[in-house]
Amino acid sequence: MKITIGCDHGGIHLKDAIVAHLKNQYEVTDIGTYSTESVDFPSYAEEVAHRVTNKEADLGILVCGTGIGMSIAANKIPGIRAAVVSDCFSAQATREHNNSNVLCLGERVLGEGLALRIVDTWLAAEFQGGRHTKRLRLVEKMEGK
């Protein structure tokens, strides 16, 4: 599985921990940022989102201070279902029910241990289809697909 991960300056430490955690299990592409110097999060959200929609990556992970800004920006790209997650139940549900393809996390609101458990839970979960497929079709209709 190919995963693309990106962050802004507020998420660099958690992003680096996630990359280290996943690099032996998955093909991980880290698009930055690589320092704590202030950057604009929408650029990273857009890059990760496009890599997912262009099938250069199967899934994306975005990290900022709260995960909220990244989620707002990534969800502007048609075909992206980005979810801000702060617990394992939601991580599982957003994959099983919403078929989320981008996980957004907040370094300033999550401890590293919990964040890594969330990532593992999200990656292990699979879309259940069934009644959820109809709902995703309705979302796609809203996007003009």
N, C-alpha and C positions, 0 to 999 in steps of 0.2 A: 504494500500500500504506500502511495506517495502522499506526503503531508507537506504543505507549505505553511510556514509560520512567520509572522511578522509582529512588530511592536513599535510603540513610540518610546520616548525617553522614560515615561512613567512605568513601563513594563519590561524594561530590558533585563532585569535580574531574574524575574520569573520566566521570561522567554528563554534565557540561557539555561535555566534549570530544566525546563521542558525539553529543549533540544538535547541536552545531555541524557535525560531520562529515556528519550525515544530513539536516539540515533542507532542503537544496536538492534532494534526491533523493526524499524520502518525506514523507508527512504525519506529523509527529512531535508527540505530546502529552507534555509534561513535567509530571508530577504532583508533582515535588519529591523531596526536600526542597531548599531553596534556601539553606541556610546550614550551617555546620559545627557548629551547636548540636546537642547530643545529642538524637536522636529514636529511636523504637522501630521497627525495621525491619519487623516483621510487618504494620504498618498499610499500608506502601507496597507490600509484596508482595501483600497481599490486594487492594488497589485495582487494581494492574496485572493481576493474575490475573482479577478479575471483569470488567474491561474486555475482556479477551481472550475469556472464556467468554460474555459478553453480546454479542459481535461488534461492540463499539464500536472495537475494534482488531483487526487481523489477527494481530499478534505483539506480544510484550512483551519489554522488556529491564530487568533489575534489577541494581543495582550496590551493593555494600557493601564492607566491608574485604576479605573473602575470596570472596564470592559464595555461601558455604555456607548462612548463615542465611537469605538471601533464597530460595534453592532449597528449603530445608526448609519454609519458610512457604508459598511459592507452591504447592508440590506437595500441600498440604492441600486445595486447591480442586479438586473433581472436574472432570476435563476438561483440567487443566493438566499439561503435560509440561515441567517446568522442568529445565534442565541447567546445571550449573556447568562452564564450559569455560575452559581455559587454553592451548589450542593450536588451530591451524587444522584439523588432521585431525579432532579431536573435534567441532569446530564443524560441519564438513561432515557427519560421520557421524551426529550427533544429529538433524540435519534429515532426511537421506536415510533413515535406518533407524528412528528413533524418532519422527519427525514432531514434534520439540520445538516448542513454541509460545512458550516464554519462555526467554531466554538470561540466565544469571546470571554476572556477572563480579566479580572482586575487585580493587579499586583498589590494595590493599597488596601484591598478588602479581603484578600485570601492569604492564608499561610501557604508556604510551599508544599507541605505535606498534603494538605487538603486539595490544593490545585492539581497535584500529580494524580491523586485518586480520582478526581473529576475527569481529567484527561483520559485515564485508563478506562473508566466507566463509559465515557462517551465513545471511545474507539471500539470497545467491545460490544456495544449495543448495535442492533440492526433494525432497520425500518420494518415494521410489521405489516405494512400494506393494508389490505382489507378496507374497512370503513375509513381509514386514514387517507387512502389514496384519493377518494372522492373529495376530501377536504383540501388536499394539496392541489387538485385540479382547479378548485375554486380560487385558491391563492394565485395559481398560474394565470387564470382568467383575469384576475385583477391586474396582473403585470402585462396583459395584452398578448399573452401567448396563445 
